[in-house]
């Protein structure tokens, strides 16, 4: 079954599981087609960071860390919290969801297939995707367990969830926590997690960590540079790429 929502020339098609439409789904889908958030209001400022002197080396370092994990995944790929498509555009065929309409318009211009939706209620059938990306997304959602549970639901049994995490106890996590305290427009509502926090969230949703790659070992007060990733967990890394899979009980 499909429901289509068309806004300003962008068409969104929601697919539902064979069990039918969940209670209140259409009402919530219509609501998110009209909702606002800071990434919708300040889309240009957010997107410009990726090309800035400060942001570009960090973004390219994060991308280098992510690429091998994502390229080894099976298709198709979904990114939850796709934003303006800066990561999704690097993985052809990726479908991106986000509640921020203005961000989705930029993602679409970058060749990303987009659906306006929220991670807590994904408009896709069970076991649709071989890979689900959550790149610096869980820190911005109200209920990360619900989002991870939905990511697991739409994931194929042998698929992978790839998480991009800014560890709260890293130098970069502390740096962004200070920005949050100062009322930064983007980080003001963020909730950062440590690696043990993420392990607990994944455990709660029946997932387990398979591998970790690390980058941003440079400190926030150092000149920005592009880094080669580390093939393991580093306590001082400001960005972790975590691959998780569904846990099976013997």
C-alpha positions, 0 to 999 in steps of 0.5 A, spaced: 500 500 500 502 506 498 500 514 500 503 519 496 505 526 499 507 532 494 510 538 496 513 544 491 514 539 486 517 533 491 513 527 491 514 522 497 511 515 497 510 512 503 510 504 503 507 500 509 508 493 511 503 487 510 500 488 517 497 495 514 498 502 516 499 503 523 494 507 528 495 514 527 500 514 521 497 518 516 496 523 521 503 523 523 505 523 516 501 529 514 504 533 520 511 531 519 510 534 512 509 541 515 513 541 521 519 545 522 526 545 526 532 548 526 535 544 520 529 547 516 530 554 518 537 555 518 539 550 512 543 554 508 548 556 515 548 548 516 550 546 509 555 551 508 559 548 514 561 542 510 565 547 505 568 552 510 575 552 512 573 549 519 568 544 517 571 541 510 577 537 513 572 534 518 567 532 514 572 529 509 575 525 515 569 523 517 567 520 510 574 517 509 572 513 516 565 511 513 566 509 506 569 502 507 564 500 512 558 503 507 561 500 501 562 493 504 554 493 505 549 490 501 544 494 497 539 498 498 541 503 503 537 508 507 540 514 511 536 516 517 537 524 518 540 525 511 540 532 512 542 536 506 545 529 503 552 531 504 554 523 506 548 520 502 550 523 495 557 519 496 553 512 496 549 512 489 542 509 490 541 511 497 534 513 500 534 519 505 529 521 510 529 527 514 523 531 517 526 538 515 523 539 508 528 545 506 534 540 507 531 535 503 530 539 497 538 540 497 539 533 498 535 532 492 539 537 488 545 532 490 541 526 487 539 523 493 532 520 493 528 523 499 522 522 503 520 526 508 519 522 515 522 521 522 526 516 524 521 514 529 516 511 524 519 509 518 514 509 512 518 502 509 516 495 509 520 490 514 527 488 511 527 493 506 534 495 506 541 492 506 544 498 510 541 503 514 546 510 516 545 514 522 550 519 521 550 524 527 543 523 528 541 519 534 544 525 538 538 529 535 532 525 536 528 525 542 528 517 543 534 513 540 531 507 542 525 508 538 529 510 532 534 504 532 528 499 533 525 502 527 532 502 523 532 494 525 525 493 523 527 495 516 534 492 516 535 485 512 537 480 517 544 480 514 544 487 513 548 493 517 547 499 521 552 504 520 552 509 526 557 516 526 558 518 533 561 524 536 563 520 543 561 525 549 567 523 553 572 525 547 575 532 546 570 533 541 564 531 545 566 536 550 567 541 545 560 540 542 557 540 549 560 547 551 557 549 545 550 546 547 551 550 554 552 556 550 546 556 546 549 554 539 543 553 534 544 546 532 547 543 538 543 546 543 538 541 543 543 535 542 544 529 547 551 526 546 553 519 548 559 515 549 561 508 546 558 505 552 552 509 552 551 506 545 553 499 546 547 499 551 542 502 546 544 497 541 543 492 546 536 494 548 534 494 541 537 487 540 543 489 536 551 488 537 557 492 535 561 488 529 567 493 528 569 500 530 573 505 526 576 512 529 578 519 526 578 526 528 584 524 533 586 532 532 584 536 538 579 542 537 584 547 538 589 545 533 589 547 526 584 543 522 586 537 517 584 531 513 586 525 517 586 517 515 582 513 519 584 508 525 582 501 524 579 500 531 576 504 537 580 510 539 578 513 546 581 520 544 577 520 537 572 525 536 568 521 531 567 513 531 564 509 525 560 503 528 557 497 524 552 494 528 548 487 526 542 484 529 544 479 534 541 472 534 540 467 540 543 460 539 
